[in-house]
Amino acid sequence: MPSHATDIPLFNPAALTAHRKRAHLTQVELARRLSIHDNKIYRWERGITPISAADLRLVCAELRLVPAQLQHLPDGPPTIPDLRSLRAVTAAELAHRLAVKPHRLAMWEQGYLGPEQGPLLAAIIGISEQAVDHYERTGHLPPPLAHRLARALRITPALAAIAFTASRAPAVPQAQAA
């Protein structure tokens, strides 16, 4: 499966169909305007093929929409991958905007700053040791990183902090001894 398959996990095929029809365009007309094969529009609208972030941005520009209008909204607090999806930004693009390596962003998308601790973690991600200490005590995203993530995703620092916390996978309960 292409690497972009999970770039837009919240994509709503029915929303694409509705907005295309609202613009009085057929699948063929929209495909021609986007310079793509019309079968691609058909496959997106049927949910057969995932849409890439780049293609979603093109569709949105043509239909004069924002990417979130063609996606399902998360049920609970959004995670960092949800926010990336709603902004039609790939993990590689976000890592570049944040000036971090993709594996570091992958950890952040799971609600963890990384395996390092204390001064080493502070030096690696470019924040103060006090911010790292606060993170280690509370598990909350340090404010300097909340601001950095907020700028990269064009959201508020508070939403970035909520998304970081929501991104942390819930602990899996241990099987009870027999």
Protein Blocks (a to p, Z undefined) as FASTA:
>chain_A
ZZklmmmmmbcfklmmmmmmmnopafklmmmmnopafklmmmmmnomaccdfklmmmmmm
mnopafklmcccdfbdcdfklmmmmnopafklmmmmnopafklmmmmmnopabjbecjll
mmmnopafklmmmmmmnopacfklmmmmmmmnopafklmmmmmmmmpccdddddddZZ
